[in-house]
Amino acid sequence: MNLVESYRDDLKLIEKPWTGCWIGMTLLVLVLLPWFSSAHWVYLGTLIFIVAVGIMGQNLLIGYTGQISLGQAGFLAIGAFTFGHLAKLGIPVGLALLAAGLMAAFFGVLVGFPSLRLKGPYLAIVTLGFGIAVYQTFTSFEVLSGGRMGLVVPKFPALFGFSREVSMYYFALLLGLTFTLVTYNLVSSYLGRAFVAIRDNDIAAEVLGVNLTNYKLLSFAISSFYTGIHGAMFGMFMGFIEPQMFNFSESLIIFVAVVIGGLASVEGAIFGAAFVILIPQIFSGYREFVPVIFGVTVVLIMIFEPLGLAGRWFKIRLYYRNWPFR
Amino acid sequence: MRRGLFWILLIIIGFSLPATVLAAGTPGVTKDEVTIGMTCPMSGPAALWSAMALGNSAWAKHINDQGGIHGRKIKFVVKDDGYNPSRALANLTEMKDDVLAYGCVIGSATANASKDFLLTSKVPVVHVHANPRIWLGTPAAQRRNIFIAYPDYIDESEAVAKFAVTKMGIKTIALFGQNDDWGKSAEIGIQKAIKALGGKGKFAGFVTFEVTDRAVGGHALKLKELGADAVVIYGAPTQAALIIKEMAKIGYKPKIFTANPLGDPLMYKIAGELWEGAYPAVSGNVSLPGVDPQADRVVDILLKYEPALKGREFLGVTGATTMMLIAEGLRKAGKNLTRESFVKAMEGIKNFKCEGMGAPITFSAKQKMGLNAIRICEAKGGKHVPISEFMIFNPLF
């Protein structure tokens, strides 16, 4: 969009005053949302921030590093149940969240090993197998999952005079913002460029000094960490988790969100999260046609905007850059 | 592109409208309409239960055709949750300020995830089709708006085992159950029964399966090794049908007893002729289409308004009982309808039978589980024919 003349320019998060203006306005609206909107929108907003964290992680893996993964539900489940058990033991929320992310990251590294030898559909199948194995493990071992009644997870407490729901909303917003900033910085750093180099041509990347083993594993670890945090936040938000909530369709939903939002785009991850939450909700009154509407919307977006919602957003910004002087 | 900007502005304006501007008086109640909301899996793995929403919808239309209640027509709003707990909760929060009451929440996962919201939202809820024990341990004051008439699994399995031993002459019972709290509840119930029977019967063992299991040949062999006269099944229709077929393949044909979710004669379509002679339990708040004339009359009405219920009549009738209870609450609440008056009216329901079906339902300020009952049936000639009276247990709360 702009001519980048220096590395410093490239690192700038906000390039134009107007960009700063609309970002500030958006943030203000999000901060004030619980004051002027219904509980329903606060609920949906919280869910979008939570899911956006996981989608950002997936975008790092799929969009930036080019490693296709269909086992995200497994990492979600690991994060959610790790958090659930720790929170029930009375571990503080922050520590339990961190542990959930780290546990998912650990399994991410394990799953990442096959990625050193596999690509494309073969890697997708391996990760798919991981997701199914995790699901089966949680369904089979009651000590892990809490059984049919699932695991009741302590909810986020009410803070500063706000209700529990509003407190959770602000916590999710804060976490969503933090992860957004971290991701922007990550993709602009050496690490992010190494990921992109691996995606574009891994042999060339290796020739240029990118250690494929380290960076592919790191990509899996970081992405799984994000997904683990997503799972943990989801568990805390719902107050209840059971293995059925992390089946294969959840992996597909995350994959759809990454692609619909826009591959290799941080804003795209947020758009993708909003899409997969809002579309079924907006059309929920259409009953059994909801999956059909969801599917058709996905097809239409892919036909008319192959770059995803982030691509459309980019075009809108480009168009209005000089508006109304065109 | 400018049209794009227009839509963006429109969304922002719509989003900014305070909910309070849109709502006035009692939510979901106008001079000539009362709105009831429901979240239901209309798509996804539990889409079969959509018949319950159709049953509710059909009964609401039937009431409306008769002039409504106290001059108000019932507007029934149903939203799909795809059996996804977060979507179910989103549906409930969305409808909170637009409905007088929620009519039915379906499924344990959905109910568990929505539990805190339902306890604190102050919106009356009529019927939650899930393990009633999820409400135990919650503050009684918070349960004030919740009205349930669904049987407890432990009481049910205990009664089934006792019936099998005392009335059917069964000596040993094995359990084929889901590897979770549902199956475990059944194990507890059967063991309670065996203990109470003092040596008259014997519990041979518990063979578990996973919700996702489809290959149950090994399970059938284990059950055969246990050599029980009867196998009690606590699982979904799919696994129930599969295990019966696998047991038949290896020449093991014990008497089959099941939990109430298998009380739908639809089981004949899934299990085929092998279902003949099974003894399913049926929830106490409904009667059986094709057997009980009251249920047949209800089915005729439901099919008139929702022909899509053809083939799923039992679930349709089960769903419609929710609307029947709500209608009774609305009648008792009178013209001055508020959530408070509706809750008080529901608490005043005594010995109520939904269109003469099932066992009587009684709520009070202290009793929110209005009915905890089952009936044992026999699968005979494509129908489920009752072979016991209603077995009514003490309500849990």
HADDOCK unambig.tbl for C-alpha pairs under 7 A between the chains (distance, minus, plus):
assign (segid A and resid 36 and name CA) (segid B and resid 16 and name CA) 6.70 0.50 0.50
assign (segid A and resid 36 and name CA) (segid B and resid 18 and name CA) 5.52 0.50 0.50
assign (segid A and resid 37 and name CA) (segid B and resid 16 and name CA) 6.40 0.50 0.50
assign (segid A and resid 37 and name CA) (segid B and resid 18 and name CA) 5.33 0.50 0.50
assign (segid A and resid 37 and name CA) (segid B and resid 19 and name CA) 6.38 0.50 0.50
assign (segid A and resid 38 and name CA) (segid B and resid 18 and name CA) 6.68 0.50 0.50
assign (segid A and resid 38 and name CA) (segid B and resid 19 and name CA) 5.36 0.50 0.50
assign (segid A and resid 39 and name CA) (segid B and resid 93 and name CA) 6.77 0.50 0.50
assign (segid A and resid 40 and name CA) (segid B and resid 90 and name CA) 6.80 0.50 0.50
assign (segid A and resid 40 and name CA) (segid B and resid 93 and name CA) 4.98 0.50 0.50
assign (segid A and resid 40 and name CA) (segid B and resid 94 and name CA) 4.98 0.50 0.50
assign (segid A and resid 43 and name CA) (segid B and resid 90 and name CA) 6.95 0.50 0.50
assign (segid A and resid 139 and name CA) (segid B and resid 210 and name CA) 6.95 0.50 0.50
assign (segid A and resid 140 and name CA) (segid B and resid 210 and name CA) 6.85 0.50 0.50
assign (segid A and resid 147 and name CA) (segid B and resid 180 and name CA) 4.57 0.50 0.50
assign (segid A and resid 147 and name CA) (segid B and resid 181 and name CA) 5.77 0.50 0.50
assign (segid A and resid 148 and name CA) (segid B and resid 180 and name CA) 4.42 0.50 0.50
assign (segid A and resid 148 and name CA) (segid B and resid 181 and name CA) 4.87 0.50 0.50
assign (segid A and resid 148 and name CA) (segid B and resid 182 and name CA) 6.40 0.50 0.50
assign (segid A and resid 149 and name CA) (segid B and resid 181 and name CA) 6.00 0.50 0.50
assign (segid A and resid 238 and name CA) (segid B and resid 113 and name CA) 5.75 0.50 0.50
assign (segid A and resid 239 and name CA) (segid B and resid 113 and name CA) 6.52 0.50 0.50
assign (segid A and resid 240 and name CA) (segid B and resid 112 and name CA) 6.58 0.50 0.50
assign (segid A and resid 240 and name CA) (segid B and resid 113 and name CA) 5.49 0.50 0.50
assign (segid A and resid 284 and name CA) (segid B and resid 79 and name CA) 4.92 0.50 0.50
assign (segid A and resid 284 and name CA) (segid B and resid 80 and name CA) 5.03 0.50 0.50
assign (segid A and resid 285 and name CA) (segid B and resid 78 and name CA) 6.32 0.50 0.50
assign (segid A and resid 285 and name CA) (segid B and resid 79 and name CA) 4.62 0.50 0.50
assign (segid A and resid 285 and name CA) (segid B and resid 80 and name CA) 6.51 0.50 0.50
assign (segid A and resid 287 and name CA) (segid B and resid 42 and name CA) 5.58 0.50 0.50
assign (segid A and resid 287 and name CA) (segid B and resid 79 and name CA) 5.74 0.50 0.50
assign (segid A and resid 287 and name CA) (segid B and resid 80 and name CA) 4.69 0.50 0.50
assign (segid A and resid 288 and name CA) (segid B and resid 42 and name CA) 4.89 0.50 0.50
assign (segid A and resid 288 and name CA) (segid B and resid 43 and name CA) 5.05 0.50 0.50
assign (segid A and resid 288 and name CA) (segid B and resid 80 and name CA) 6.81 0.50 0.50
